[in-house]
């Protein structure tokens, strides 16, 4: 399953992946931010870490 609709995916120039590690079990997550070629944020997807 795609995180973002196809019309957003077609505009993606780069994706920045950030990992947040807060130290306690279950409090870690990954965040993916999609940008177009002008630097505009197209979408953000966050998921729990493992």
Order of alpha helices (4+ residues) and beta strands (2+ residues): alpha-beta-beta-beta
